[in-house]
Amino acid sequence: MPGPGAGAAIRPAAPEAAADGDECRLQIKDQDGSVACVFTLPAAATVAQVHEQLLARGVVDADLPYELRTAFPARVLRDVAETLHAARLTPSATLCVRTRGLLG
């Protein structure tokens, strides 16, 4: 069953970011800090679509609670309806996956 925004165009990450800010290149780091995946979404995509990508790529387990955090400045992305542009993640950002059971 497709989730919200399942039809958004998703492309493999390109080395160069779009100059006009219409794309967002995301580097996702796992709990131990290693790079789990890198992908590009439209800047108008939502945080929910990032979560969908993490599930589809096997970075997170649907049965385990986790949160997405920005690397700098450190903040938790809680509003799943927020666009990547509104979340100030364009043109590129590093996000960290933190399992809630391991949060300190």
CYANA upper distance limits for C-alpha pairs under 8 A (distance plus 0.5 A):
  2 PRO  CA      6 ALA  CA      6.06
  3 GLY  CA     52 GLU  CA      7.84
  4 PRO  CA     48 ALA  CA      7.53
  4 PRO  CA     49 GLN  CA      7.47
  5 GLY  CA     45 ALA  CA      7.87
  5 GLY  CA     46 THR  CA      8.16
  5 GLY  CA     48 ALA  CA      8.35
  5 GLY  CA     49 GLN  CA      6.62
  6 ALA  CA     49 GLN  CA      7.62
  6 ALA  CA     52 GLU  CA      8.44
  8 ALA  CA     41 LEU  CA      8.17
  8 ALA  CA     42 PRO  CA      8.08
  8 ALA  CA     45 ALA  CA      7.55
  9 ALA  CA     41 LEU  CA      7.26
  9 ALA  CA     42 PRO  CA      7.60
 10 ILE  CA     39 PHE  CA      8.06
 10 ILE  CA     40 THR  CA      6.72
 10 ILE  CA     41 LEU  CA      5.85
 10 ILE  CA     42 PRO  CA      8.13
 11 ARG  CA     39 PHE  CA      7.08
 11 ARG  CA     40 THR  CA      6.04
 11 ARG  CA     41 LEU  CA      7.30
 12 PRO  CA     38 VAL  CA      8.01
 12 PRO  CA     39 PHE  CA      5.66
 12 PRO  CA     40 THR  CA      6.51
 13 ALA  CA     25 ARG  CA      6.79
 13 ALA  CA     26 LEU  CA      8.47
 13 ALA  CA     38 VAL  CA      6.53
 13 ALA  CA     39 PHE  CA      4.95
 13 ALA  CA     40 THR  CA      5.45
 14 ALA  CA     25 ARG  CA      8.35
 14 ALA  CA     40 THR  CA      7.99
 17 ALA  CA     21 GLY  CA      8.27
 17 ALA  CA     23 GLU  CA      7.59
 17 ALA  CA     24 CYS  CA      7.95
 17 ALA  CA     25 ARG  CA      7.40
 17 ALA  CA     91 PRO  CA      6.74
 17 ALA  CA     92 SER  CA      7.81
 18 ALA  CA     22 ASP  CA      6.97
 18 ALA  CA     23 GLU  CA      6.51
 18 ALA  CA     91 PRO  CA      7.54
 21 GLY  CA     43 ALA  CA      7.46
 21 GLY  CA     90 THR  CA      6.73
 21 GLY  CA     91 PRO  CA      5.88
 22 ASP  CA     42 PRO  CA      6.45
 22 ASP  CA     43 ALA  CA      5.58
 22 ASP  CA     44 ALA  CA      8.02
 22 ASP  CA     90 THR  CA      8.46
 22 ASP  CA     91 PRO  CA      8.12
 23 GLU  CA     40 THR  CA      7.20
 23 GLU  CA     41 LEU  CA      6.31
 23 GLU  CA     42 PRO  CA      4.84
 23 GLU  CA     43 ALA  CA      5.13
 23 GLU  CA     44 ALA  CA      8.49
 23 GLU  CA     90 THR  CA      7.29
 23 GLU  CA     91 PRO  CA      6.59
 24 CYS  CA     40 THR  CA      5.96
 24 CYS  CA     41 LEU  CA      5.83
 24 CYS  CA     42 PRO  CA      6.35
 24 CYS  CA     43 ALA  CA      5.77
 24 CYS  CA     84 LEU  CA      7.61
 24 CYS  CA     85 HIS  CA      8.40
 24 CYS  CA     89 LEU  CA      7.26
 24 CYS  CA     90 THR  CA      5.36
 24 CYS  CA     91 PRO  CA      5.20
 24 CYS  CA     92 SER  CA      5.68
 24 CYS  CA     93 ALA  CA      8.08
 25 ARG  CA     38 VAL  CA      7.73
 25 ARG  CA     39 PHE  CA      6.32
 25 ARG  CA     40 THR  CA      4.80
 25 ARG  CA     41 LEU  CA      7.10
 25 ARG  CA     90 THR  CA      7.80
 25 ARG  CA     91 PRO  CA      6.76
 25 ARG  CA     92 SER  CA      4.98
 25 ARG  CA     93 ALA  CA      7.01
 26 LEU  CA     38 VAL  CA      6.08
 26 LEU  CA     39 PHE  CA      5.99
 26 LEU  CA     40 THR  CA      6.53
 26 LEU  CA     41 LEU  CA      8.39
 26 LEU  CA     92 SER  CA      6.21
 26 LEU  CA     93 ALA  CA      5.67
 26 LEU  CA     94 THR  CA      6.31
 26 LEU  CA     95 LEU  CA      7.57
 27 GLN  CA     35 VAL  CA      7.44
 27 GLN  CA     36 ALA  CA      8.30
 27 GLN  CA     37 CYS  CA      6.61
 27 GLN  CA     38 VAL  CA      4.93
 27 GLN  CA     39 PHE  CA      7.29
 27 GLN  CA     92 SER  CA      8.43
 27 GLN  CA     93 ALA  CA      6.84
 27 GLN  CA     94 THR  CA      5.18
 27 GLN  CA     95 LEU  CA      6.74
 28 ILE  CA     35 VAL  CA      6.34
 28 ILE  CA     36 ALA  CA      6.06
 28 ILE  CA     37 CYS  CA      5.88
 28 ILE  CA     38 VAL  CA      6.58
 28 ILE  CA     94 THR  CA      6.35
 28 ILE  CA     95 LEU  CA      5.45
 28 ILE  CA     96 CYS  CA      6.32
 28 ILE  CA     97 VAL  CA      7.69
 29 LYS  CA     33 GLY  CA      5.81
 29 LYS  CA     34 SER  CA      5.84
 29 LYS  CA     35 VAL  CA      4.87
 29 LYS  CA     36 ALA  CA      5.70
 29 LYS  CA     37 CYS  CA      7.75
 29 LYS  CA     94 THR  CA      7.74
 29 LYS  CA     95 LEU  CA      6.67
 29 LYS  CA     96 CYS  CA      5.26
 29 LYS  CA     97 VAL  CA      6.72
 30 ASP  CA     34 SER  CA      6.25
 30 ASP  CA     35 VAL  CA      6.87
 30 ASP  CA     36 ALA  CA      6.20
 30 ASP  CA     59 VAL  CA      8.07
 30 ASP  CA     96 CYS  CA      6.46
 30 ASP  CA     97 VAL  CA      5.65
 30 ASP  CA     98 ARG  CA      7.60
 31 GLN  CA     96 CYS  CA      7.66
 31 GLN  CA     97 VAL  CA      6.42
 31 GLN  CA     98 ARG  CA      6.03
 31 GLN  CA     99 THR  CA      7.65
 33 GLY  CA     96 CYS  CA      8.06
 36 ALA  CA     59 VAL  CA      7.02
 37 CYS  CA     59 VAL  CA      8.33
 41 LEU  CA     45 ALA  CA      6.90
 42 PRO  CA     84 LEU  CA      8.48
 43 ALA  CA     83 THR  CA      7.29
 43 ALA  CA     84 LEU  CA      5.75
 43 ALA  CA     85 HIS  CA      5.63
 43 ALA  CA     90 THR  CA      6.96
 43 ALA  CA     91 PRO  CA      8.23
 44 ALA  CA     83 THR  CA      5.83
 44 ALA  CA     84 LEU  CA      6.69
 44 ALA  CA     85 HIS  CA      6.88
 45 ALA  CA     49 GLN  CA      6.87
 45 ALA  CA     83 THR  CA      5.88
 45 ALA  CA     84 LEU  CA      6.45
 46 THR  CA     50 VAL  CA      7.33
 46 THR  CA     80 VAL  CA      6.88
 46 THR  CA     81 ALA  CA      6.08
 46 THR  CA     82 GLU  CA      5.89
 46 THR  CA     83 THR  CA      4.64
 46 THR  CA     84 LEU  CA      6.19
 47 VAL  CA     51 HIS  CA      6.98
 47 VAL  CA     77 LEU  CA      7.94
 47 VAL  CA     79 ASP  CA      7.58
 47 VAL  CA     80 VAL  CA      5.10
 47 VAL  CA     81 ALA  CA      6.72
 47 VAL  CA     82 GLU  CA      6.43
 47 VAL  CA     83 THR  CA      6.72
 47 VAL  CA     84 LEU  CA      6.90
 48 ALA  CA     52 GLU  CA      6.79
 48 ALA  CA     80 VAL  CA      5.10
 48 ALA  CA     81 ALA  CA      6.87
 49 GLN  CA     53 GLN  CA      6.75
 50 VAL  CA     54 LEU  CA      6.80
 51 HIS  CA     55 LEU  CA      6.81
 52 GLU  CA     56 ALA  CA      6.61
 53 GLN  CA     57 ARG  CA      6.48
 54 LEU  CA     58 GLY  CA      6.64
 54 LEU  CA     59 VAL  CA      5.55
 54 LEU  CA     60 VAL  CA      6.30
 55 LEU  CA     59 VAL  CA      6.61
 55 LEU  CA     60 VAL  CA      5.91
 55 LEU  CA     61 ASP  CA      7.02
 55 LEU  CA     62 ALA  CA      7.20
 60 VAL  CA     64 LEU  CA      8.10
 60 VAL  CA     66 TYR  CA      8.26
 64 LEU  CA     99 THR  CA      7.84
 65 PRO  CA     99 THR  CA      6.58
 65 PRO  CA    100 ARG  CA      6.08
 65 PRO  CA    101 GLY  CA      7.86
 66 TYR  CA     97 VAL  CA      7.15
 66 TYR  CA     98 ARG  CA      5.93
 66 TYR  CA     99 THR  CA      4.62
 66 TYR  CA    100 ARG  CA      5.36
 66 TYR  CA    101 GLY  CA      8.40
 67 GLU  CA     76 VAL  CA      7.35
 67 GLU  CA     77 LEU  CA      7.88
 67 GLU  CA     78 ARG  CA      8.35
 67 GLU  CA     97 VAL  CA      6.36
 67 GLU  CA     98 ARG  CA      5.83
 67 GLU  CA     99 THR  CA      6.91
 67 GLU  CA    100 ARG  CA      7.12
 68 LEU  CA     76 VAL  CA      6.32
 68 LEU  CA     77 LEU  CA      6.14
 68 LEU  CA     78 ARG  CA      8.34
 68 LEU  CA     95 LEU  CA      6.81
 68 LEU  CA     96 CYS  CA      6.16
 68 LEU  CA     97 VAL  CA      5.43
 68 LEU  CA     98 ARG  CA      6.95
 69 ARG  CA     74 ALA  CA      6.96
 69 ARG  CA     75 ARG  CA      5.90
 69 ARG  CA     76 VAL  CA      4.84
 69 ARG  CA     77 LEU  CA      6.37
 69 ARG  CA     95 LEU  CA      6.01
 69 ARG  CA     96 CYS  CA      5.61
 69 ARG  CA     97 VAL  CA      7.05
 69 ARG  CA     98 ARG  CA      7.96
 70 THR  CA     74 ALA  CA      5.63
 70 THR  CA     75 ARG  CA      5.94
 70 THR  CA     76 VAL  CA      7.00
 70 THR  CA     77 LEU  CA      7.87
 70 THR  CA     93 ALA  CA      8.03
 70 THR  CA     94 THR  CA      6.80
 70 THR  CA     95 LEU  CA      5.22
 70 THR  CA     96 CYS  CA      6.75
 71 ALA  CA     75 ARG  CA      8.16
 71 ALA  CA     93 ALA  CA      8.47
 71 ALA  CA     94 THR  CA      6.36
 71 ALA  CA     95 LEU  CA      6.34
 71 ALA  CA     96 CYS  CA      7.03
 77 LEU  CA     87 ALA  CA      8.38
 82 GLU  CA     86 ALA  CA      6.76
 82 GLU  CA     87 ALA  CA      6.91
 83 THR  CA     87 ALA  CA      6.63
 84 LEU  CA     88 ARG  CA      6.86
 84 LEU  CA     89 LEU  CA      5.87
 84 LEU  CA     90 THR  CA      7.01
 85 HIS  CA     89 LEU  CA      6.32
 85 HIS  CA     90 THR  CA      5.98
 89 LEU  CA     93 ALA  CA      5.77
 98 ARG  CA    102 LEU  CA      7.87
 98 ARG  CA    103 LEU  CA      7.53
 99 THR  CA    103 LEU  CA      7.12
